[in-house]
């Protein structure tokens, strides 16, 4: 009986995964087909109409994307799992206003309200359990290490780590090493990254 249950559980998990959590290619963003973009059905997207996606984007399972303030995710970005990308923060306003918070005339006029867009540059990588906050712009080729809390403007090819995130390196150093091992990739890399300004 135990063997039967184990087999049944294994098939049940496979069926649920195939029906509910299978990631497939093809998304629409702002009316444009992105045939190579994939988003896990286990990701929650709030205000999808304010989310602009490039092609070849991967958004894995169990992410929260709150796009009311506008989020742009350029080509080739990878967002792993358990990440949050938010364009507003209300906790300060809630503390300041208490019950008056709900009836306040507008979000932007609320004392303590923080809101703004998020922009993630092409071919960036967002590690698991990271938070990208309102008013953040990540340059292309950025690497956000797992568990980082990111807010602000960061240059191209930055390696970000920490709470709050700080620049700890440049992805071009690793890329140059890898390009030495795989010279066939150099033309493809330079097509999007340029010649390393």
C-alpha positions in Angstrom: 0.0 0.0 0.0 2.8 2.4 0.8 4.4 1.8 -2.6 1.1 2.4 -4.3 0.7 5.8 -2.4 4.2 6.8 -3.3 3.5 6.1 -7.0 0.2 7.8 -6.9 1.7 10.9 -5.2 4.4 11.0 -7.8 1.9 10.9 -10.7 -0.3 13.5 -9.0 2.6 15.9 -8.7 3.5 15.4 -12.3 -0.1 16.0 -13.5 -0.5 19.2 -11.4 2.9 20.4 -12.6 2.0 19.7 -16.3 -1.4 21.3 -16.0 -0.9 24.2 -13.7 2.8 25.1 -13.5 4.2 24.4 -16.9 6.1 27.4 -18.3 5.5 27.8 -22.0 7.0 30.2 -24.6 5.0 33.1 -25.8 3.6 36.2 -24.1 2.0 39.5 -25.2 3.2 42.8 -23.8 1.6 46.1 -24.6 0.0 44.4 -27.6 3.2 43.0 -29.0 3.9 39.3 -29.2 7.0 38.2 -27.4 7.4 34.6 -28.7 10.5 33.7 -26.6 9.3 35.2 -23.3 8.2 32.8 -20.6 6.4 33.5 -17.3 5.6 30.9 -14.7 1.8 30.6 -14.0 2.9 30.6 -10.3 4.0 34.2 -10.6 1.6 36.9 -9.4 1.5 40.0 -11.6 -0.6 43.0 -10.4 -1.4 45.7 -13.0 -0.2 43.7 -15.9 -1.3 46.6 -18.2 1.7 48.7 -16.8 4.3 45.9 -17.4 6.4 46.2 -20.5 8.3 43.1 -21.5 11.1 42.5 -24.0 11.6 39.2 -25.7 13.6 36.3 -24.3 12.5 37.2 -20.8 12.2 34.5 -18.2 10.2 35.0 -15.0 10.2 31.9 -12.9 7.8 30.6 -10.2 6.7 32.3 -7.0 7.5 35.9 -7.9 5.4 39.0 -7.1 5.4 41.8 -9.7 3.4 44.9 -8.7 3.5 47.2 -11.7 1.1 50.0 -10.9 3.9 52.6 -11.3 5.2 51.0 -14.5 7.8 48.3 -14.9 10.0 47.8 -18.0 11.9 44.5 -18.3 14.2 44.5 -21.3 15.3 41.7 -23.6 16.9 38.6 -22.1 16.2 39.4 -18.4 16.0 36.4 -16.1 14.0 36.7 -12.8 14.6 33.5 -10.9 12.1 32.7 -8.0 10.7 34.2 -4.9 11.5 37.8 -6.0 9.4 40.9 -5.5 9.4 43.9 -7.8 7.2 46.7 -6.5 6.5 50.2 -7.7 5.0 51.6 -4.5 5.4 51.3 -0.8 2.6 52.2 1.6 3.8 51.1 5.0 5.1 54.6 6.0 1.8 56.2 4.9 -0.2 53.6 6.8 1.7 54.4 10.0 1.4 58.1 9.6 -2.3 58.2 8.7 -3.8 55.2 10.5 -7.5 54.8 9.6 -7.4 58.0 7.5 -5.2 56.1 5.0 -8.1 54.4 3.2 -10.1 57.6 2.6 -7.2 59.8 1.6 -7.9 61.7 -1.7 -5.0 60.3 -3.8 -2.1 58.0 -3.4 0.5 60.5 -4.5 -0.6 63.1 -1.9 -0.5 60.7 1.0 2.2 61.6 3.5 4.9 58.9 3.5 3.8 57.4 0.2 6.7 56.2 -2.0 6.0 55.3 -5.7 7.9 55.2 -9.0 8.8 53.0 -11.9 11.2 50.2 -12.2 13.5 49.5 -15.2 15.6 46.4 -15.6 18.2 46.6 -18.4 18.7 43.9 -21.0 20.3 40.6 -20.1 20.2 41.2 -16.4 19.8 38.4 -13.8 17.8 38.8 -10.6 18.8 36.1 -8.0 16.3 34.3 -5.8 14.7 36.1 -2.8 15.6 39.5 -4.1 13.5 42.7 -3.7 13.5 45.5 -6.4 11.9 48.6 -5.0 10.2 51.6 -6.6 12.3 54.2 -8.3 15.0 51.7 -9.4 16.9 51.5 -12.7 19.2 48.7 -13.3 21.6 49.0 -16.2 22.0 46.2 -18.8 24.0 43.1 -17.9 23.4 43.6 -14.2 23.6 40.7 -11.7 21.6 41.0 -8.6 22.9 38.4 -6.1 20.4 36.2 -4.1 18.6 37.9 -1.2 19.5 41.5 -2.2 17.3 44.5 -1.6 17.7 47.0 -4.4 16.7 50.6 -4.7 18.2 53.4 -6.8 20.1 53.8 -10.1 22.8 51.4 -11.0 25.2 51.4 -14.1 25.5 48.8 -16.7 27.2 45.5 -15.8 27.0 46.1 -12.0 27.1 43.1 -9.6 24.8 44.0 -6.7 24.7 42.4 -3.3 23.4 43.1 0.1 20.6 44.7 2.1 20.7 47.4 0.9 22.4 46.4 -2.3 25.7 47.9 -3.2 28.0 47.4 -6.2 30.5 44.7 -5.5 31.8 44.0 -9.0 31.4 44.2 -12.7 30.0 41.3 -14.8 32.3 42.2 -17.7 35.2 40.6 -15.8 33.5 37.2 -15.6 32.2 37.7 -19.2 35.7 38.3 -20.6 37.0 35.2 -18.9 34.1 33.1 -20.3 34.5 34.7 -23.8 38.1 33.5 -23.7 36.9 30.0 -23.2 34.1 30.3 -25.7 35.3 32.7 -28.5 32.4 31.7 -30.7 30.1 33.7 -28.4 32.1 37.0 -28.7 30.1 38.4 -31.7 26.8 37.6 -30.0 27.9 39.2 -26.8 29.2 42.4 -28.5 25.9 42.6 -30.4 24.1 43.6 -27.2 26.9 44.6 -24.8 29.0 46.7 -27.1 32.8 46.7 -26.9 33.0 47.3 -23.1 32.9 51.1 -23.0 
